[in-house]
Every structure is written in C-alpha cells, then in structure tokens.
Amino acid sequence: MGDAASPSPSQKKHQASMLSLKTANLLLGAAIVTCAAFGAPTLAEWLLFPPGPFDPADVPPPPDYSSPASWAASPLHKETKDRAWWTPGSIGGPIPRNDTEFDVFWVHPTTYFMGRWNAAIDTFSSNLVTTITTAEHAGVFNGACRVFAPRYRQLSQGVQDRYSVPEQTEALDVAFADVWAAFRYFLEHTEGRPFFIGAYSQGTLHSMRLLQRWLPAAPANEGARLVAAFLIGNTVPEPDMEGVLPVCKSARQTHCYVSYNTVLRGDDAGSRHWRKKGPPTCVNPLTWSSDELHAESGRHLGAIPLVASVSYPVRWLSYPLIGYARFDGPDVGLLSAQCQDGILYVSDPASHPTAGHRYRFNPGTAMHSLDLHLFWLNLRANVHERAEAFRTRWEAPHDEESLA
C-alpha cells in the first residue's frame, strides 16, 4: 500500500481536538473513580445520573442541520468535511475522500455520560468523544463514501443503565426526532446519490426505527438509492425488519442489512444481554453469511484497538489504562468467529501472542465496545464490495424493483 498523505492543516486541528478529548475524558474518569474510592458517591451520582424522571422542560433545543455545529462530520461544510478522514497509517490512501460517488449516513453510539436525560449537542465532553468515535467507527466507510454524521440529542448512558425501556420512551423520541430530521436533510442535499446507512449501539436503535418509518413509504427512486445498512452493536430482531429490509446473506448483496453483537465464547451473561431484547440478527463479518459455520482467523483481515486514532503521545500517556502506545497498522488474523443463536462468538483477541495486549482494554458489556474495531478491515473491504456490486447493477439497464 502507499504511504498516507501528509496531514492538512484541518487534519492537524482534528488531531489536536482528539488529544484534548482523551485528556479531558481521562481526567473525568479519574475524578469519578476517585470520588467512588474516597467515599464521595453522591458526587458520582450527580455526575452520571439524572436527578429524577424525564422532564420535557429540561429537553435541550433541537439542532439546526443547516449549521456545521450540528454535524460531527459532513462534506457540505468546510468546518466538518475532514472530520472522518482517519485511517490506520499503514493502509494509506487518499484522505479525505470527498470525491467518491457514494455517501454514508452514520448514526453514532452513546457518547454522553453526564446527568441529563438527553445531551445538548454543544456538550463539550460528548462532542469530543463523538469526534473520536466518528473517526474510528465511520472510518470503515471513508474509502468508498463521503461521511455524514449528525450530532443529536442522544439518550445518556446513565438513563440507559438506570431506567426501564418504557421509562426511556420520551427521551428516545427526542433523540430519534433529531436523527430523522438529519436524515431528511441528508436526502435533500445529496442529489440522488447512492448511500449506506451505518450505525452502532444507540445509533442502531434509532436507525432501525428510521428504516421502519422511511423505507416502506419512500418513493421508489429514493428507496433505490440505499446500498445497504450496517446496524451493529444492538439487537435487531429479523421479524421487526420484515417488509422493510432483508438480512444480507452474501458479501455482494445490496438493499439488505448487516447486524451482529460480539461476545467471547463462553460468556453467557454477554449473550443474555442481547437476547433479552429479542432474537438478534447475526451476520458473520468474516464470511458475510448468517449461517452458523465457524470462520477461522485466516479470514480476518485486520482489527484496530480502541483510541487508535489519537496521537502517539496521548496513547503513551494513557498506557496504564489502554495497555499499548505503539500502533503501526491493523492486526491481521486476530480471531475466529461463528454465529450461533443470533450471537457472534469470537476467540479471545487478548490471547493473541503478539497483538493481544492492545485488546485487553475493553470497557462495557461483553465485547460490545470492540464490535467495529475487531472487524475494521473486513467491514471496510465489504463496503467496497457492496458499493461495486451496487454500481454494476445501477449502470446496467434496470427498473427500480431490480435494485431492491
């Protein structure tokens, strides 16, 4: 592969913002741990959880999607067009790719860990976390797509941890209203271009709802623009998508959806977490099939560890937490994978003899925080495959139904 291009001034500013992010969040995490360790649970409670039930009067104002401040990444605004430029250095390539014929509408995961039900889109800490997650998650698309990633009034992690789903309904509606408004803006400003929908964790929850609302009623020429949906890191029951979008059964199928939840083999608690929400869909990202055949590590094209996109000095300072500083490029052949009963079971990446130390930092449930990172290059290669398959079908004589 060729060497990565020298960073532009806007990319250097992006790197600086990510450095600030890691520093700010390490300090915040240290403060919360210190509070808990030294008998200050009240402060930790105040920081992490809402003080009471959902209050419509406390809902932040909605975003204005004509403003660059409402986008974590968007090629339509000079302030945000380079925000999703990152790739692991060893794979090179022209970055950013704002001249491609495909787009992706990316809905980010939970990045708000403070004490309101819904985040304001100008919240400093969540915006900085979103900058990192957009670089590393949406980066799987940036070799083939322009990246559109809206900020939205996401549901806080504290609400998800403390309140039942019925109690979350009004706050979820607030978040979805933003995602829907951003999607309508995206459709109106992408001039009939083909696109993917990509989402992770909380973003997958909103994207399922978006597809259920939009696709059955979309004009034929608008719905035909959808290449595929990647709905990662949450339970997507196949019956809930019936009549909306089928599960992808092969690597080059288009107008379908991919979903999986990664769990270490033998982690029964991790499996139950996803199954209690319904019967999950599992498409194995090593084979792009939903069968239950075991895929060996020889099919694994490359993983990246968490916070790989931040600068080396920040990783070096964070070494006691993340377990690595040097990262030269994706780790190949890291794991095997198999779908069983809707769960993607994997061998332990931390047991790899040379790269495993980079994957021991895994906060959260099961392998959830690594859902995209573990299959980064497989996902990236498949985006290219599905885009090429779509292009071939689109350029051939067709009617709208033949593209579905």
Secondary structure, DSSP 8 states (H G I E B T S, - for coil): --------HHHHHHHHHHHHHHHHHHHHHHHHHHHHHTT-HHHHHHHHS-SSS--GGG------TTSGGGEEE-TTSTTTTTTT----GGG---SS-TT-SEEEEEE------SSSSB--TT-HHHHHHHHHHHHHHGGGGTTTEEEEEE----B-HHHHHHS-HHHHHHHHHHHHHHHHHHHHHHHHTSTT--EEEEEETHHHHHHHHHHHHHGGGS-HHHHTTEEEEEEESS---GGGGTTT--B--STT--S-EE---EEETT-HHHHHHHHTTS-----BTTTTB-S---B-GGG---B--TTTTS-HHHHHHTHHHHS-----S-B-S---EEEETTEEEE--GGG-TTTGGGG----SSTTGGGTTGGGHHHHHHHHHHHHHHHHHHHHSS--GGGG-
